[in-house]
């Protein structure tokens, strides 16, 4: 909610300088906290019943625009305070206008010039814009503007890639792992096998329409707040570098997880904003208003992702930590925003550091999934050979059947040994649980073959009950493994 009042300066018989002085005198008398002044704009803050309000006064040509708006974008009710803020300003402004002569206003403006010059060289104590200032309607979300340029482009790229995926036959709600891998998802087996480009490509893929919509909403929100504060070059470099960091963290932590989505980069941008909110770069009241929502987003999504299938918390944490690092590094150059050389030196330094760390991690992380995959292919061949022993058992001579069962037992023992060797490696807990089931599966097969061999050798049915129980357990494990 907001409330707007426009002043025609010519009708008030005021120059821009005189209006600016009177507006400052008015805000100070009301008791608003004036945080930013330049020759065209005043930004002030006030608080009523726990709600924060931003009052902006912007002078364009012969018109001064007064706008009172709630700091929380999700607040649909302002309890009439925005209207009251505007009315209070108008009443006090009229009083101030009759108090000062033109000569006094000229003198006061001279005293302001030094402060105004300082503010125009320094962005300290600024506040990120609100959605109403950047996004005018739904279509403006996708159209780049001066202070909202990179975010729409990133949103458009993510949506365009998703549309191409759907057009190629990928399921719109629940894409298969195979289709995601084909489109460039981050998966250790392939990423570490020379397909390093998956680290970045995966940041622009999404696992269904709901995943895309949630991520684009989060990107839109943080983009509106952060891009005007950072500028285009800082914003895009932070986005890409935190996305890469999230992918590298996922590569390092996960074994069999197919990772895709902009979540790592988005967490990274929230990390950048969180870092800046802990400094004095942003006005105090604005910091308080935004800190709670940023912490809620970070905390809720991290907790919600714990132990949840399909959520790559490693990428989230990797993006978040790199975002915090980047945010604090950016703070140095944001203090001297006019120093373009420092700005680009810091961007280059951060980029080189994260790229080097990512390259080192890429080199030292073992492709144990490739090894696992090769061993599992060996396991599958032994399993296939062992199962041949019990095919057409009724039409096979007794001695040949006993010999085949003995070979089968030997193959199951070798299969079990493969799984035991894999268990010694440093795999994720999920993969270790799978290995434990495979080991149990081999042991049950060995037991069932030995029981079957005894039954045939002794020509007895006394082992039937044990065989039945053993086969039931085998079917249960096979069912569990197929679901995984």
Legacy VTK file of the C-alpha trace (Angstrom):
# vtk DataFile Version 3.0
C-alpha trace
ASCII
DATASET POLYDATA
POINTS 484 float
0.000 0.000 0.000
1.200 3.540 -0.729
-0.132 7.089 -0.970
1.069 9.739 -3.431
0.853 13.534 -3.582
2.222 15.704 -6.405
3.306 19.351 -6.006
3.450 21.736 -8.972
6.412 23.967 -8.108
5.381 26.825 -10.420
1.984 26.986 -8.760
3.687 27.149 -5.364
6.057 29.831 -6.711
9.038 27.795 -5.536
12.331 26.854 -7.162
13.638 23.304 -6.924
16.199 24.437 -4.323
13.607 26.226 -2.182
11.230 23.257 -2.304
14.067 20.945 -1.300
14.907 23.091 1.744
11.280 23.319 2.810
10.799 19.572 2.376
13.804 18.848 4.603
12.584 21.296 7.249
9.158 19.649 7.100
10.437 16.089 7.497
12.640 17.088 10.421
9.792 18.865 12.206
7.500 15.862 11.765
10.242 13.675 13.215
10.979 11.476 10.234
14.444 9.970 9.945
16.025 11.578 6.862
18.662 9.239 5.468
19.425 10.359 1.924
19.423 13.749 0.210
20.512 14.837 -3.246
19.410 17.622 -5.593
16.420 15.664 -6.851
15.433 13.340 -4.031
14.902 12.939 -0.294
14.453 9.553 1.395
13.139 9.382 4.941
11.752 6.691 7.241
9.233 6.471 10.026
7.665 3.779 12.170
4.054 3.384 13.328
2.713 0.488 15.415
5.688 -1.701 14.467
5.346 -0.984 10.738
8.139 0.735 8.805
7.381 3.332 6.136
9.573 4.911 3.497
8.789 8.441 2.354
10.398 9.537 -0.889
10.251 13.039 -2.337
11.462 13.119 -5.931
11.694 16.290 -8.004
11.342 15.938 -11.773
11.184 19.083 -13.916
8.489 21.277 -12.331
6.822 18.515 -10.274
7.701 17.118 -6.837
6.343 13.615 -6.167
5.711 12.684 -2.530
5.224 8.959 -1.933
4.662 7.148 1.375
4.950 3.365 1.134
5.079 0.413 3.512
8.478 -1.255 3.706
6.967 -4.750 3.636
5.833 -5.628 0.149
3.447 -8.332 1.322
1.534 -5.957 3.564
-1.826 -5.282 1.940
-3.088 -3.146 4.825
-1.248 -0.028 6.038
-3.927 0.981 8.576
-4.152 4.414 6.940
-0.632 5.448 7.944
0.558 6.171 4.400
-2.324 8.601 3.891
-1.633 10.155 7.317
2.065 10.576 6.466
1.178 12.529 3.312
-1.420 14.678 5.100
1.050 15.448 7.903
3.653 16.515 5.370
1.263 18.800 3.476
0.073 20.486 6.686
3.581 21.138 8.049
4.927 22.091 4.592
2.330 24.880 4.256
3.354 26.097 7.706
7.071 26.046 6.782
6.409 27.856 3.500
4.994 30.849 5.339
7.804 30.848 7.901
10.869 31.456 5.700
11.732 34.250 3.295
13.387 33.554 -0.060
16.670 34.929 1.266
16.561 32.535 4.228
15.791 29.617 1.903
18.776 30.563 -0.287
21.036 30.629 2.759
19.784 27.255 3.993
20.317 25.722 0.570
23.942 26.870 0.557
24.446 25.030 3.828
22.969 21.888 2.257
25.184 21.869 -0.833
28.166 20.250 0.894
26.000 17.449 2.298
24.302 16.974 -1.071
27.660 16.756 -2.863
28.832 14.123 -0.373
25.684 12.049 -0.807
25.990 12.097 -4.594
29.501 10.594 -4.318
28.587 8.017 -1.719
25.778 5.464 -1.599
26.002 4.913 2.148
22.673 4.730 3.942
20.650 3.842 0.862
17.759 1.432 0.781
17.007 -1.109 -1.920
13.954 -0.175 -4.026
10.570 -1.768 -3.517
8.692 -3.768 -6.130
6.313 -0.878 -6.785
9.266 1.260 -7.881
10.714 -1.277 -10.317
7.907 -3.603 -11.403
4.930 -1.620 -12.665
2.940 -4.552 -14.048
3.336 -8.255 -14.871
5.021 -7.701 -18.249
7.647 -5.390 -16.725
9.078 -8.436 -14.931
10.499 -9.582 -18.280
11.617 -6.211 -19.704
15.122 -4.915 -18.843
15.286 -1.335 -17.590
18.107 0.894 -16.323
18.228 -0.356 -12.713
16.495 -3.678 -13.362
18.419 -5.033 -16.319
20.144 -8.323 -15.492
17.319 -9.917 -13.478
14.743 -9.920 -16.338
17.348 -11.366 -18.692
18.138 -14.198 -16.254
14.425 -14.903 -15.759
13.887 -14.948 -19.532
16.822 -17.329 -20.093
15.567 -19.774 -17.439
12.029 -19.722 -18.857
13.245 -20.058 -22.458
15.380 -23.115 -21.633
12.455 -24.686 -19.775
10.161 -24.117 -22.773
12.738 -25.749 -25.066
12.930 -28.719 -22.688
9.142 -29.146 -22.763
9.069 -28.823 -26.564
11.665 -31.603 -26.789
9.387 -33.947 -24.828
10.558 -33.440 -21.233
7.705 -33.859 -18.735
6.420 -30.458 -17.590
5.859 -31.506 -13.954
8.151 -34.468 -13.234
11.089 -34.719 -15.633
12.973 -38.001 -15.561
16.558 -38.127 -14.353
17.639 -39.228 -17.812
16.054 -36.184 -19.500
17.653 -33.810 -16.995
21.070 -35.391 -17.545
20.604 -35.135 -21.309
19.952 -31.406 -20.953
23.053 -30.824 -18.808
22.146 -31.448 -15.173
25.020 -31.730 -12.692
25.710 -35.424 -12.037
29.044 -36.576 -10.643
29.423 -39.552 -12.997
29.382 -37.303 -16.081
30.516 -33.935 -14.703
33.815 -35.369 -13.450
34.239 -37.320 -16.688
35.279 -34.184 -18.594
31.796 -32.630 -18.831
32.663 -29.656 -16.572
30.218 -27.381 -18.441
27.410 -29.072 -16.485
28.460 -27.005 -13.454
27.030 -23.880 -15.117
24.407 -25.392 -17.421
22.640 -27.037 -14.499
22.013 -23.579 -12.977
19.576 -22.825 -15.816
17.639 -26.122 -15.776
14.594 -26.831 -13.611
12.927 -29.997 -12.375
9.363 -29.215 -13.425
7.173 -26.125 -13.709
6.694 -25.718 -9.936
10.452 -25.717 -9.360
10.834 -23.070 -12.073
8.061 -20.815 -10.726
9.334 -20.913 -7.129
12.892 -20.134 -8.185
11.870 -17.323 -10.545
9.756 -15.707 -7.817
12.709 -15.823 -5.414
15.032 -14.457 -8.130
12.597 -11.643 -8.934
12.349 -10.604 -5.284
16.080 -10.557 -4.620
16.793 -8.996 -8.021
14.455 -6.068 -7.309
16.180 -5.435 -4.002
19.791 -6.117 -4.900
20.445 -5.284 -8.549
19.935 -1.495 -8.213
22.236 -1.548 -5.189
25.031 -3.579 -6.816
24.722 -2.496 -10.421
24.768 -4.727 -13.497
28.381 -5.953 -13.428
28.456 -6.844 -9.726
25.029 -8.471 -9.877
25.695 -10.746 -12.879
29.169 -11.731 -11.644
27.780 -12.579 -8.183
24.942 -14.602 -9.712
27.185 -16.681 -11.965
29.918 -17.186 -9.357
27.530 -18.256 -6.593
25.758 -20.563 -9.039
29.106 -22.155 -9.889
29.971 -22.435 -6.184
26.678 -24.179 -5.478
27.287 -26.678 -8.282
30.832 -27.378 -7.070
29.572 -27.907 -3.502
26.976 -30.356 -4.833
29.666 -32.159 -6.835
31.860 -32.466 -3.748
29.109 -33.571 -1.332
26.744 -35.737 -3.395
27.251 -39.050 -5.130
24.055 -40.082 -6.898
22.123 -36.782 -6.828
21.046 -35.209 -10.127
21.326 -31.489 -9.416
19.550 -28.788 -11.425
18.042 -25.367 -10.822
18.890 -21.761 -10.072
18.605 -22.369 -6.315
22.355 -22.278 -5.646
22.724 -18.901 -7.373
19.571 -17.549 -5.707
20.804 -18.604 -2.266
24.053 -16.910 -3.223
22.302 -13.614 -3.978
20.438 -13.822 -0.671
23.840 -14.406 0.938
25.220 -11.267 -0.741
22.253 -9.230 0.507
22.504 -10.704 4.005
26.193 -9.751 4.152
25.410 -6.158 3.140
22.583 -5.985 5.679
25.128 -6.655 8.438
27.125 -3.561 7.418
26.286 0.146 7.634
25.948 0.385 3.853
22.148 0.244 4.075
20.033 2.532 6.238
19.353 1.122 9.702
15.547 0.954 9.551
15.711 -0.667 6.124
18.172 -3.252 7.460
15.726 -4.203 10.209
12.841 -4.460 7.764
14.657 -6.693 5.296
16.794 -8.798 7.635
13.836 -10.772 8.987
12.500 -11.715 5.556
15.960 -12.708 4.276
16.651 -14.866 7.350
13.206 -16.467 7.041
13.849 -17.399 3.407
17.279 -18.853 4.145
16.282 -20.697 7.326
13.008 -22.120 6.037
14.439 -23.422 2.767
17.488 -24.995 4.393
15.402 -26.742 7.058
12.770 -27.802 4.513
15.486 -29.363 2.377
16.976 -31.535 5.125
16.612 -35.169 4.142
14.088 -34.328 1.435
14.415 -36.147 -1.879
15.007 -33.862 -4.839
16.381 -30.969 -2.735
20.105 -30.309 -3.091
21.003 -28.564 0.165
24.700 -28.849 -0.660
24.175 -26.476 -3.604
22.103 -24.164 -1.389
24.778 -23.977 1.295
27.596 -23.644 -1.246
25.799 -20.762 -2.956
24.955 -19.102 0.374
28.511 -19.214 1.754
30.021 -17.920 -1.469
27.388 -15.164 -1.497
28.375 -14.073 2.006
32.021 -13.941 0.926
31.181 -11.952 -2.213
28.919 -9.568 -0.300
31.645 -8.629 2.161
34.150 -8.254 -0.672
31.761 -5.978 -2.578
31.301 -3.795 0.499
34.800 -2.408 0.038
34.064 -1.083 -3.441
30.508 -0.015 -2.621
31.940 2.349 0.001
33.711 4.112 -2.885
31.155 3.591 -5.604
32.679 6.192 -7.897
35.985 4.300 -7.993
35.375 2.155 -11.072
38.918 0.754 -11.030
38.480 -0.646 -7.516
35.090 -2.046 -8.466
36.460 -4.086 -11.371
39.597 -5.131 -9.476
37.414 -6.612 -6.722
35.136 -8.348 -9.245
38.206 -9.805 -10.982
39.775 -10.873 -7.675
36.613 -12.644 -6.534
36.190 -14.291 -9.939
39.766 -15.597 -10.041
39.551 -16.886 -6.459
36.261 -18.776 -6.964
37.318 -20.130 -10.362
40.631 -21.402 -8.944
38.927 -23.017 -5.937
36.320 -24.599 -8.226
39.040 -25.931 -10.537
40.982 -27.417 -7.610
37.861 -29.090 -6.197
37.021 -30.417 -9.657
40.477 -31.986 -9.894
40.694 -33.483 -6.406
37.161 -34.881 -6.075
37.432 -38.546 -7.080
34.992 -39.832 -9.662
34.056 -42.693 -7.356
30.676 -42.966 -9.075
32.420 -43.881 -12.327
34.346 -46.532 -10.401
31.113 -47.613 -8.716
29.372 -47.775 -12.090
32.136 -49.940 -13.582
32.081 -52.262 -10.572
28.318 -52.468 -10.700
28.461 -53.503 -14.364
30.780 -56.311 -13.268
28.294 -57.149 -10.505
25.443 -57.253 -13.043
27.311 -59.677 -15.301
28.003 -62.012 -12.375
24.350 -61.755 -11.286
23.154 -62.596 -14.791
25.476 -65.575 -14.985
24.413 -66.814 -11.533
20.707 -66.570 -12.377
21.263 -68.738 -15.450
21.881 -71.639 -13.052
18.219 -71.823 -12.006
16.683 -71.407 -15.455
14.910 -74.500 -16.825
15.974 -76.363 -13.711
13.155 -78.918 -14.184
14.441 -79.940 -17.647
18.126 -80.101 -16.696
19.846 -83.322 -15.570
20.518 -83.525 -11.822
24.330 -83.552 -11.994
24.407 -80.624 -14.405
21.999 -78.681 -12.183
24.147 -79.299 -9.106
27.221 -78.165 -11.004
25.416 -75.017 -12.243
24.241 -74.210 -8.712
27.807 -74.531 -7.420
28.997 -72.114 -10.130
26.128 -69.805 -9.210
27.140 -69.845 -5.539
30.688 -69.001 -6.561
29.426 -66.037 -8.657
27.271 -64.783 -5.782
30.297 -64.932 -3.466
32.287 -62.873 -5.990
29.357 -60.433 -6.263
29.256 -60.074 -2.495
33.003 -59.377 -2.476
32.492 -56.543 -5.002
29.874 -54.937 -2.764
32.076 -55.325 0.314
34.924 -53.569 -1.515
32.576 -50.732 -2.506
31.473 -50.358 1.099
35.036 -49.466 2.054
34.896 -46.363 -0.160
33.659 -42.956 1.013
30.178 -42.879 -0.501
27.132 -40.966 0.711
24.896 -42.535 3.361
22.149 -43.252 0.792
24.560 -45.163 -1.420
25.966 -47.027 1.561
22.446 -48.098 2.527
21.947 -49.343 -1.019
25.201 -51.298 -0.814
24.046 -52.849 2.450
20.865 -54.051 0.743
22.878 -55.453 -2.162
25.131 -57.317 0.241
22.081 -58.764 1.984
20.668 -59.681 -1.426
23.851 -61.628 -2.282
23.778 -63.433 1.062
20.149 -64.441 0.544
20.946 -65.697 -2.955
23.858 -67.743 -1.632
21.615 -69.209 1.059
18.811 -70.002 -1.393
21.198 -71.684 -3.852
22.714 -73.790 -1.072
19.231 -74.825 0.119
18.207 -75.648 -3.434
21.384 -77.628 -3.987
20.740 -79.666 -0.823
17.109 -80.255 -1.798
18.085 -81.566 -5.258
21.071 -83.540 -3.968
18.980 -85.263 -1.260
15.861 -85.372 -3.418
13.971 -83.916 -0.431
11.288 -81.278 0.110
12.215 -80.572 3.739
13.988 -77.362 2.662
10.943 -75.918 0.885
9.768 -73.768 3.798
13.209 -72.206 4.274
13.496 -71.678 0.504
10.131 -69.951 0.367
11.019 -67.624 3.233
14.386 -66.855 1.653
12.798 -66.081 -1.748
10.244 -63.786 -0.104
13.057 -61.778 1.448
14.809 -61.604 -1.930
11.654 -60.249 -3.598
11.291 -57.624 -0.871
14.853 -56.373 -1.337
14.498 -56.347 -5.141
11.341 -54.294 -4.794
13.091 -51.769 -2.530
16.081 -51.518 -4.877
13.883 -50.976 -7.928
12.142 -48.053 -6.199
15.496 -46.438 -5.471
LINES 1 485
484 0 1 2 3 4 5 6 7 8 9 10 11 12 13 14 15 16 17 18 19 20 21 22 23 24 25 26 27 28 29 30 31 32 33 34 35 36 37 38 39 40 41 42 43 44 45 46 47 48 49 50 51 52 53 54 55 56 57 58 59 60 61 62 63 64 65 66 67 68 69 70 71 72 73 74 75 76 77 78 79 80 81 82 83 84 85 86 87 88 89 90 91 92 93 94 95 96 97 98 99 100 101 102 103 104 105 106 107 108 109 110 111 112 113 114 115 116 117 118 119 120 121 122 123 124 125 126 127 128 129 130 131 132 133 134 135 136 137 138 139 140 141 142 143 144 145 146 147 148 149 150 151 152 153 154 155 156 157 158 159 160 161 162 163 164 165 166 167 168 169 170 171 172 173 174 175 176 177 178 179 180 181 182 183 184 185 186 187 188 189 190 191 192 193 194 195 196 197 198 199 200 201 202 203 204 205 206 207 208 209 210 211 212 213 214 215 216 217 218 219 220 221 222 223 224 225 226 227 228 229 230 231 232 233 234 235 236 237 238 239 240 241 242 243 244 245 246 247 248 249 250 251 252 253 254 255 256 257 258 259 260 261 262 263 264 265 266 267 268 269 270 271 272 273 274 275 276 277 278 279 280 281 282 283 284 285 286 287 288 289 290 291 292 293 294 295 296 297 298 299 300 301 302 303 304 305 306 307 308 309 310 311 312 313 314 315 316 317 318 319 320 321 322 323 324 325 326 327 328 329 330 331 332 333 334 335 336 337 338 339 340 341 342 343 344 345 346 347 348 349 350 351 352 353 354 355 356 357 358 359 360 361 362 363 364 365 366 367 368 369 370 371 372 373 374 375 376 377 378 379 380 381 382 383 384 385 386 387 388 389 390 391 392 393 394 395 396 397 398 399 400 401 402 403 404 405 406 407 408 409 410 411 412 413 414 415 416 417 418 419 420 421 422 423 424 425 426 427 428 429 430 431 432 433 434 435 436 437 438 439 440 441 442 443 444 445 446 447 448 449 450 451 452 453 454 455 456 457 458 459 460 461 462 463 464 465 466 467 468 469 470 471 472 473 474 475 476 477 478 479 480 481 482 483
